[in-house]
């Protein structure tokens, strides 16, 4: 999922919870702060229809979050929104510490070794608990076109968001 006119994806509707329009959301963020009550959030359904909603409340729910939107008052309304993605304005994202990056900024950048060999592009990111793993694909290779790179300091040497590049020192065997 990529940025759309200054908006970044922050979650996806995966189900309804109860009968009163509560929504189960798979969050793309570590913090609930982007789903702040009172904030307007853009929803885009799989067919491309866009609509803004005001968040009434939000709370954690296991691996998901539950939230309520103004104007979504019953289970049927939620079911029509299934698969839709939430976007917020990039300006509303919290500031990051130095050396931290939003996934949306990492996905799509080119990955190079210390010998300037292009490995491919970051296609997705797998959270593992201890560290993330970057899934890098090389579209020019027919076989063995996927490399899994652990997101740790000893491997990720440099990330240059302006140039959309990452330099890595791959461990033996990768």
FIMAR-657005 format. One record per residue: x, y, z of N, C-alpha, C, O in turn; residue in one letter. Coordinates in Angstrom, 3 decimals, padded with zeros to 6 digits, m for minus. Example, Ala and Ser with C-alpha at 12.3 -4.5 7.8 and 13.67 -1.06 7.14 Angstrom:
residues 2
013.190/m005.690/007.800/012.300/m004.500/007.800/013.200/m003.300/007.800/014.236/m003.319/008.465/a .
012.850/m002.250/007.080/013.670/m001.060/007.140/012.900/000.030/007.870/013.409/001.138/008.039/s .
***
This chain:
residues 174
000.855/m001.172/000.000/000.000/000.000/000.000/000.899/001.234/000.000/001.859/001.308/000.767/x .
000.593/002.176/m000.841/001.445/003.354/m000.972/000.666/004.625/m000.633/m000.553/004.618/m000.461/x .
001.428/005.711/m000.545/000.805/007.002/m000.262/m000.137/007.395/m001.384/000.048/007.001/m002.535/x .
m001.155/008.179/m001.034/m002.107/008.682/m002.012/m002.320/010.160/m001.721/m003.031/010.519/m000.783/x .
m001.709/011.006/m002.521/m001.882/012.456/m002.395/m001.698/012.972/m000.966/m002.553/013.688/m000.444/x .
m000.578/012.604/m000.338/m000.294/013.093/001.001/m000.962/012.297/002.108/m000.811/012.634/003.282/x .
m001.690/011.259/001.764/m002.323/010.393/002.750/m001.580/009.062/002.774/m001.109/008.589/001.739/x .
m001.476/008.456/003.962/m000.800/007.164/004.100/m001.784/006.146/004.680/m002.644/006.497/005.488/x .
m001.653/004.882/004.264/m002.551/003.849/004.798/m002.185/003.522/006.238/m001.006/003.408/006.574/x .
m003.207/003.370/007.099/m002.951/003.079/008.507/m003.691/001.831/008.995/m003.466/001.394/010.123/x .
m004.553/001.257/008.185/m005.270/000.061/008.617/m006.299/m000.381/007.596/m006.614/000.329/006.640/x .
m006.817/m001.592/007.837/m007.785/m002.185/006.908/m008.935/m002.803/007.697/m008.713/m003.440/008.727/x .
m010.159/m002.618/007.218/m011.334/m003.203/007.867/m011.363/m004.697/007.573/m011.367/m005.118/006.416/x .
m011.383/m005.498/008.651/m011.374/m006.955/008.481/m012.631/m007.611/009.039/m012.814/m008.818/008.878/x .
m013.506/m006.840/009.695/m014.726/m007.448/010.205/m015.582/m006.492/011.003/m015.203/m005.360/011.302/x .
m016.771/m007.008/011.338/m017.698/m006.282/012.196/m017.613/m006.893/013.587/m017.277/m008.068/013.738/x .
m017.921/m006.090/014.606/m017.905/m006.572/015.987/m019.235/m006.181/016.618/m019.479/m005.001/016.873/x .
m020.079/m007.145/016.867/m021.386/m006.864/017.449/m022.358/m006.330/016.416/m022.138/m006.441/015.210/x .
m023.440/m005.747/016.918/m024.525/m005.302/016.040/m024.598/m003.789/015.866/m025.365/m003.306/015.032/x .
m023.807/m003.021/016.645/m023.954/m001.562/016.681/m022.988/m000.797/015.790/m022.789/000.401/015.994/x .
m022.380/m001.460/014.802/m021.513/m000.745/013.875/m020.062/m000.651/014.285/m019.300/000.118/013.700/x .
m019.662/m001.432/015.296/m018.256/m001.432/015.682/m017.437/m002.201/014.652/m017.900/m003.196/014.093/x .
m016.225/m001.734/014.409/m015.412/m002.221/013.295/m014.127/m002.860/013.813/m013.441/m002.296/014.666/x .
m013.807/m004.057/013.282/m012.518/m004.693/013.555/m011.549/m004.227/012.486/m011.836/m004.314/011.292/x .
m010.394/m003.731/012.923/m009.409/m003.160/012.009/m008.056/m003.830/012.244/m007.616/m003.987/013.383/x .
m007.402/m004.223/011.142/m006.011/m004.638/011.206/m005.198/m003.363/011.029/m005.207/m002.765/009.954/x .
m004.496/m002.944/012.078/m003.745/m001.690/012.038/m002.368/m001.906/011.428/m001.697/m002.895/011.723/x .
m001.954/m000.980/010.580/m000.607/m000.992/010.008/000.369/m000.236/010.908/001.557/m000.146/010.597/x .
m000.128/000.309/012.024/000.706/001.121/012.907/000.876/000.427/014.256/000.066/m000.419/014.635/x .
001.926/000.791/014.971/002.159/000.235/016.301/001.357/000.968/017.362/001.109/000.418/018.435/x .
000.953/002.178/017.087/000.288/003.017/018.079/m001.153/003.302/017.665/m001.456/003.460/016.482/x .
m002.026/003.362/018.655/m003.420/003.723/018.384/m003.583/005.227/018.178/m004.667/005.683/017.813/x .
m002.532/005.998/018.405/m002.640/007.457/018.368/m003.094/007.988/017.010/m003.667/009.076/016.946/x .
m002.855/007.257/015.929/m003.299/007.742/014.618/m004.821/007.622/014.473/m005.419/008.271/013.615/x .
m005.446/006.783/015.320/m006.900/006.612/015.298/m007.553/007.429/016.408/m008.473/006.963/017.080/x .
m007.069/008.637/016.585/m007.502/009.525/017.669/m008.991/009.882/017.520/m009.415/010.316/016.449/x .
m009.788/009.702/018.591/m011.193/010.102/018.528/m011.331/011.573/018.124/m010.594/012.437/018.600/x .
m012.285/011.833/017.242/m012.511/013.179/016.732/m011.785/013.450/015.421/m012.129/014.396/014.713/x .
m010.790/012.639/015.085/m010.015/012.825/013.855/m010.819/012.342/012.648/m011.526/011.336/012.711/x .
m010.692/013.081/011.556/m011.265/012.626/010.289/m010.303/011.624/009.665/m009.087/011.819/009.676/x .
m010.863/010.554/009.123/m010.058/009.513/008.512/m010.677/009.178/007.155/m011.898/009.087/007.024/x .
m009.831/008.998/006.162/m010.293/008.700/004.810/m010.390/007.194/004.644/m009.462/006.462/004.988/x .
m011.508/006.741/004.120/m011.716/005.319/003.877/m011.839/005.114/002.367/m012.611/005.809/001.706/x .
m011.083/004.163/001.824/m011.167/003.843/000.395/m011.482/002.365/000.274/m010.737/001.515/000.763/x .
m012.621/002.061/m000.400/m013.002/000.660/m000.526/m012.275/000.014/m001.710/m011.660/000.714/m002.514/x .
m012.343/m001.321/m001.821/m011.600/m002.004/m002.885/m011.949/m001.536/m004.309/m011.155/m001.731/m005.230/x .
m013.120/m000.926/m004.497/m013.518/m000.425/m005.821/m013.060/001.011/m006.060/m013.287/001.565/m007.135/x .
m012.405/001.623/m005.047/m011.880/002.977/m005.207/m012.772/004.080/m004.671/m012.396/005.250/m004.734/x .
m013.955/003.741/m004.140/m014.843/004.747/m003.569/m014.209/005.326/m002.310/m013.714/004.578/m001.468/x .
m014.219/006.649/m002.174/m013.603/007.333/m001.042/m014.649/008.084/m000.228/m015.557/008.709/m000.776/x .
m014.500/008.009/001.101/m015.373/008.778/001.986/m014.636/009.041/003.291/m013.907/008.180/003.782/x .
m014.825/010.230/003.850/m014.213/010.571/005.134/m015.212/010.332/006.258/m016.409/010.580/006.114/x .
m014.691/009.844/007.381/m015.498/009.593/008.569/m014.796/010.206/009.771/m013.578/010.387/009.771/x .
m015.582/010.523/010.791/m015.014/010.992/012.056/m014.973/009.810/013.020/m015.959/009.090/013.176/x .
m013.815/009.619/013.668/m013.649/008.524/014.618/m014.335/008.894/015.934/m014.079/009.956/016.500/x .
m015.217/007.997/016.418/m015.888/008.223/017.709/m015.032/007.699/018.858/m014.808/008.412/019.836/x .
m014.549/006.453/018.750/m013.694/005.870/019.787/m012.873/004.736/019.185/m013.172/004.229/018.104/x .
m011.823/004.351/019.923/m010.940/003.265/019.493/m010.405/002.552/020.728/m010.197/003.173/021.770/x .
m010.181/001.229/020.605/m009.554/000.472/021.699/m008.901/m000.785/021.139/m009.320/m001.298/020.102/x .
m007.866/m001.285/021.830/m007.212/m002.506/021.372/m008.143/m003.699/021.523/m009.019/m003.717/022.387/x .
m007.936/m004.706/020.656/m008.758/m005.922/020.687/m007.899/m007.080/020.199/m007.976/m007.469/019.033/x .
m007.074/m007.634/021.100/m006.148/m008.699/020.706/m005.126/m008.157/019.723/m004.496/m007.134/019.989/x .
m004.953/m008.832/018.583/m004.034/m008.379/017.541/m004.652/m007.276/016.673/m003.963/m006.678/015.847/x .
m005.926/m007.012/016.858/m006.645/m006.013/016.065/m006.978/m004.814/016.937/m006.599/m004.752/018.106/x .
m007.694/m003.860/016.346/m008.280/m002.778/017.128/m009.769/m002.735/016.801/m010.204/m003.175/015.737/x .
m010.521/m002.201/017.728/m011.936/m001.931/017.496/m012.099/m000.433/017.422/m011.476/000.310/018.180/x .
m012.947/000.013/016.497/m013.254/001.433/016.476/m014.667/001.653/016.012/m015.301/000.774/015.428/x .
m015.147/002.852/016.287/m016.486/003.252/015.898/m016.370/004.549/015.107/m015.623/005.456/015.475/x .
m017.125/004.619/014.014/m017.128/005.801/013.157/m018.503/006.456/013.177/m019.529/005.776/013.184/x .
m018.510/007.776/013.186/m019.778/008.511/013.105/m020.432/008.199/011.759/m019.799/008.335/010.712/x .
m021.685/007.785/011.788/m022.410/007.466/010.561/m022.410/005.983/010.216/m023.113/005.563/009.297/x .
m021.636/005.191/010.937/m021.653/003.736/010.745/m022.273/003.169/012.022/m021.595/002.989/013.034/x .
m023.581/002.892/011.951/m024.335/002.612/013.170/m024.796/001.169/013.333/m025.360/000.826/014.373/x .
m024.569/000.295/012.314/m025.012/m001.090/012.462/m024.089/m002.042/011.703/m023.249/m001.621/010.907/x .
m024.265/m003.326/011.969/m023.418/m004.367/011.390/m023.482/m004.365/009.862/m022.460/m004.561/009.205/x .
m024.664/m004.146/009.288/m024.796/m004.122/007.821/m023.938/m003.029/007.199/m023.335/m003.233/006.146/x .
m023.882/m001.870/007.848/m023.045/m000.770/007.348/m021.577/m001.174/007.339/m020.853/m000.868/006.392/x .
m021.133/m001.865/008.396/m019.741/m002.310/008.466/m019.462/m003.321/007.354/m018.425/m003.251/006.694/x .
m020.384/m004.256/007.149/m020.162/m005.301/006.141/m020.010/m004.722/004.740/m019.311/m005.305/003.910/x .
m020.651/m003.585/004.456/m020.483/m002.953/003.134/m019.107/m002.305/002.996/m018.667/m002.008/001.885/x .
m018.423/m002.085/004.130/m017.102/m001.454/004.116/m015.951/m002.465/004.179/m014.787/m002.066/004.147/x .
m016.251/m003.752/004.268/m015.225/m004.791/004.403/m014.144/m004.649/003.332/m014.439/m004.430/002.157/x .
m012.884/m004.778/003.762/m011.755/m004.692/002.841/m011.291/m003.277/002.563/m010.273/m003.076/001.902/x .
m012.028/m002.293/003.061/m011.642/m000.898/002.854/m010.389/m000.579/003.664/m010.142/m001.180/004.710/x .
m009.605/000.373/003.167/m008.365/000.780/003.826/m008.543/002.192/004.375/m009.099/003.069/003.713/x .
m008.050/002.395/005.619/m008.054/003.711/006.246/m006.782/004.457/005.884/m005.695/003.880/005.879/x .
m006.921/005.746/005.581/m005.784/006.619/005.299/m005.898/007.844/006.199/m006.997/008.316/006.493/x .
m004.733/008.356/006.636/m004.712/009.649/007.328/m003.694/010.534/006.627/m002.825/010.059/005.896/x .
m003.826/011.843/006.872/m002.849/012.764/006.298/m001.486/012.487/006.909/m001.364/012.294/008.118/x .
m000.472/012.471/006.072/000.887/012.197/006.531/001.288/013.156/007.667/002.015/012.767/008.581/x .
000.815/014.397/007.605/001.140/015.395/008.626/000.625/014.986/010.012/001.117/015.490/011.021/x .
m000.355/014.082/010.073/m000.909/013.633/011.349/m000.156/012.444/011.951/m000.490/011.993/013.046/x .
000.862/011.932/011.239/001.659/010.841/011.803/002.570/011.382/012.888/003.083/012.495/012.769/x .
002.779/010.604/013.952/003.695/011.063/015.006/005.129/011.164/014.483/005.520/010.441/013.567/x .
005.907/012.075/015.082/007.328/012.195/014.739/008.050/010.930/015.167/007.740/010.353/016.209/x .
009.014/010.500/014.362/009.800/009.315/014.678/011.148/009.689/015.269/011.663/010.782/015.031/x .
011.714/008.770/016.042/013.069/008.958/016.541/014.029/008.790/015.373/013.681/008.171/014.367/x .
015.243/009.341/015.498/016.257/009.153/014.463/016.512/007.664/014.271/016.583/006.905/015.237/x .
016.648/007.259/013.017/016.909/005.853/012.710/015.659/005.002/012.628/015.748/003.803/012.367/x .
014.492/005.596/012.846/013.225/004.881/012.702/012.527/005.377/011.442/012.665/006.538/011.055/x .
011.772/004.476/010.805/011.125/004.814/009.538/009.724/004.222/009.512/009.458/003.192/010.132/x .
008.843/004.882/008.793/007.525/004.315/008.549/007.640/003.283/007.438/008.385/003.473/006.477/x .
006.896/002.185/007.577/006.920/001.125/006.568/006.593/001.673/005.181/007.194/001.256/004.190/x .
005.659/002.589/005.110/005.254/003.137/003.812/006.433/003.809/003.109/006.451/003.898/001.881/x .
007.427/004.286/003.882/008.611/004.916/003.295/009.642/003.879/002.847/010.441/004.148/001.950/x .
009.627/002.707/003.459/010.597/001.652/003.145/010.145/000.825/001.936/010.952/000.476/001.074/x .
008.857/000.520/001.887/008.346/m000.316/000.793/008.536/000.412/m000.533/008.122/001.559/m000.703/x .
009.179/m000.296/m001.471/009.408/000.262/m002.804/010.813/000.794/m003.024/011.162/001.124/m004.157/x .
011.643/000.892/m001.970/012.989/001.421/m002.197/013.919/000.326/m002.720/013.683/m000.860/m002.492/x .
014.973/000.734/m003.421/015.958/m000.180/m004.000/016.984/m000.569/m002.948/017.417/000.257/m002.144/x .
017.368/m001.851/m002.968/018.311/m002.371/m001.986/019.607/m002.766/m002.692/019.596/m003.503/m003.678/x .
020.738/m002.254/m002.159/022.055/m002.515/m002.732/022.965/m003.131/m001.674/022.836/m002.840/m000.485/x .
023.885/m003.985/m002.120/024.894/m004.543/m001.227/026.018/m003.524/m001.062/026.012/m002.469/m001.697/x .
026.969/m003.850/m000.213/028.138/m002.992/m000.023/029.005/m002.949/m001.280/029.862/m002.076/m001.414/x .
028.783/m003.899/m002.210/029.519/m003.946/m003.480/028.702/m003.327/m004.626/028.994/m003.570/m005.797/x .
027.681/m002.530/m004.287/026.816/m001.842/m005.261/026.033/m002.781/m006.165/025.654/m002.393/m007.270/x .
025.784/m004.005/m005.720/024.938/m004.934/m006.464/023.494/m004.689/m006.045/023.182/m004.683/m004.855/x .
022.612/m004.486/m007.024/021.188/m004.275/m006.713/020.532/m005.627/m006.440/020.528/m006.515/m007.292/x .
019.984/m005.762/m005.247/019.306/m007.007/m004.866/017.862/m006.985/m005.345/017.315/m008.026/m005.708/x .
017.238/m005.810/m005.350/015.843/m005.670/m005.758/015.173/m004.545/m004.997/015.829/m003.629/m004.501/x .
013.847/m004.630/m004.911/013.037/m003.622/m004.229/012.374/m004.232/m003.004/011.992/m005.402/m003.014/x .
012.239/m003.429/m001.941/011.503/m003.891/m000.769/010.034/m003.981/m001.165/009.397/m002.979/m001.490/x .
009.509/m005.214/m001.129/008.121/m005.442/m001.535/007.158/m005.402/m000.359/006.037/m004.907/m000.469/x .
007.624/m005.938/000.782/006.786/m005.941/001.981/007.675/m006.084/003.206/008.889/m006.256/003.095/x .
007.052/m006.009/004.373/007.783/m006.112/005.632/007.034/m007.080/006.535/005.814/m007.000/006.682/x .
007.786/m007.999/007.137/007.203/m008.978/008.040/007.613/m008.615/009.470/008.802/m008.613/009.787/x .
006.639/m008.309/010.340/006.994/m008.071/011.742/007.188/m009.427/012.424/006.339/m010.309/012.294/x .
008.287/m009.599/013.142/008.549/m010.894/013.781/008.564/m010.814/015.298/008.684/m011.841/015.967/x .
008.447/m009.644/015.840/008.509/m009.487/017.296/009.850/m008.915/017.710/009.910/m007.841/018.309/x .
010.935/m009.628/017.395/012.262/m009.123/017.782/012.757/m008.065/016.808/013.292/m007.040/017.232/x .
012.590/m008.293/015.516/012.934/m007.293/014.497/012.090/m007.560/013.257/011.609/m008.672/013.043/x .
011.921/m006.534/012.457/011.206/m006.709/011.199/012.106/m007.412/010.191/013.328/m007.433/010.338/x .
011.484/m007.984/009.169/012.215/m008.607/008.061/011.711/m007.977/006.766/010.510/m007.950/006.494/x .
012.663/m007.466/005.967/012.311/m006.865/004.685/012.271/m007.954/003.623/013.224/m008.719/003.475/x .
011.161/m008.023/002.879/011.033/m008.957/001.765/011.438/m008.185/000.511/010.747/m007.260/000.085/x .
012.578/m008.587/m000.073/013.133/m007.885/m001.235/012.989/m008.787/m002.455/013.408/m009.945/m002.434/x .
012.397/m008.252/m003.516/012.218/m009.018/m004.756/012.984/m008.364/m005.885/013.047/m007.141/m006.000/x .
013.571/m009.225/m006.722/014.253/m008.762/m007.923/013.427/m009.214/m009.117/013.435/m010.397/m009.458/x .
012.711/m008.288/m009.759/011.842/m008.666/m010.871/012.612/m009.153/m012.108/012.017/m009.720/m013.024/x .
013.922/m008.933/m012.133/014.724/m009.355/m013.287/015.185/m010.805/m013.186/015.759/m011.341/m014.135/x .
014.941/m011.436/m012.055/015.340/m012.831/m011.876/014.110/m013.725/m011.973/013.076/m013.424/m011.375/x .
014.212/m014.821/m012.720/013.099/m015.756/m012.846/013.002/m016.659/m011.615/011.901/m016.962/m011.156/x .
014.152/m017.090/m011.078/014.183/m017.978/m009.918/014.973/m017.319/m008.791/015.810/m016.449/m009.031/x .
014.700/m017.741/m007.574/015.382/m017.183/m006.405/015.366/m015.652/m006.421/016.387/m015.004/m006.191/x .
014.192/m015.093/m006.695/014.094/m013.641/m006.813/013.691/m012.961/m005.506/013.453/m011.753/m005.490/x .
013.610/m013.722/m004.407/013.218/m013.151/m003.116/014.354/m013.307/m002.114/014.938/m014.380/m001.969/x .
014.650/m012.207/m001.426/015.653/m012.220/m000.362/015.003/m011.667/000.893/014.380/m010.607/000.858/x .
015.146/m012.384/002.004/014.632/m011.916/003.287/015.787/m011.297/004.063/016.788/m011.958/004.342/x .
015.635/m010.016/004.408/016.716/m009.284/005.057/016.263/m008.825/006.445/015.289/m008.083/006.567/x .
016.974/m009.270/007.500/016.593/m008.835/008.846/016.879/m007.342/009.034/017.940/m006.851/008.650/x .
015.937/m006.645/009.619/016.077/m005.203/009.843/016.821/m004.964/011.154/016.238/m004.553/012.157/x .
018.135/m005.237/011.114/018.982/m005.015/012.286/020.173/m004.155/011.864/020.579/m004.159/010.702/x .
020.725/m003.417/012.833/021.791/m002.451/012.554/022.996/m003.052/011.847/023.595/m002.398/010.993/x .
023.366/m004.289/012.186/024.555/m004.890/011.581/024.337/m005.236/010.105/025.305/m005.431/009.370/x .
023.079/m005.314/009.667/022.769/m005.652/008.271/022.369/m004.414/007.478/022.850/m004.213/006.363/x .
021.500/m003.587/008.036/021.025/m002.376/007.360/022.022/m001.257/007.680/022.025/m000.720/008.788/x .
022.857/m000.913/006.716/023.904/000.079/006.949/023.415/001.501/006.748/023.827/002.416/007.461/x .
022.523/001.685/005.758/022.078/003.046/005.432/020.735/002.989/004.728/020.487/002.124/003.888/x .
019.872/003.933/005.089/018.611/004.131/004.385/018.576/005.588/003.971/018.667/006.482/004.812/x .
018.445/005.827/002.678/018.391/007.185/002.133/017.020/007.360/001.488/016.805/006.943/000.350/x .
016.095/007.978/002.221/014.738/008.134/001.716/014.663/009.088/000.523/013.811/008.929/m000.351/x .
015.549/010.073/000.491/015.542/011.015/m000.641/015.890/010.298/m001.942/015.271/010.542/m002.978/x .
016.886/009.412/m001.883/017.312/008.673/m003.079/016.566/007.347/m003.234/016.752/006.631/m004.218/x .
015.717/007.031/m002.248/014.936/005.780/m002.260/015.845/004.565/m002.353/015.602/003.659/m003.150/x .
016.920/004.549/m001.516/017.860/003.433/m001.527/018.159/002.957/m000.110/018.024/003.694/000.867/x .
018.571/001.699/m000.044/019.015/001.077/001.195/020.307/000.330/000.877/020.403/m000.355/m000.141/x .
021.291/000.467/001.749/022.554/m000.265/001.590/022.619/m001.296/002.702/022.388/m000.982/003.870/x .
022.943/m002.556/002.323/022.952/m003.651/003.296/024.264/m004.427/003.232/024.920/m004.490/002.192/x .
024.625/m005.012/004.363/025.756/m005.920/004.461/025.150/m007.278/004.810/024.887/m007.575/005.976/x .
024.935/m008.090/003.788/024.228/m009.356/003.982/025.078/m010.367/004.750/026.275/m010.506/004.501/x .
024.438/m011.072/005.691/025.143/m012.142/006.401/025.481/m013.281/005.413/024.869/m013.400/004.352/x .
026.451/m014.096/005.786/026.810/m015.245/004.958/025.575/m016.093/004.687/024.765/m016.322/005.586/x .
025.431/m016.556/003.457/024.325/m017.441/003.104/023.122/m016.735/002.526/022.210/m017.399/002.032/x .
023.081/m015.415/002.568/021.934/m014.695/001.967/022.271/m014.238/000.580/021.441/m013.619/m000.085/x .
***
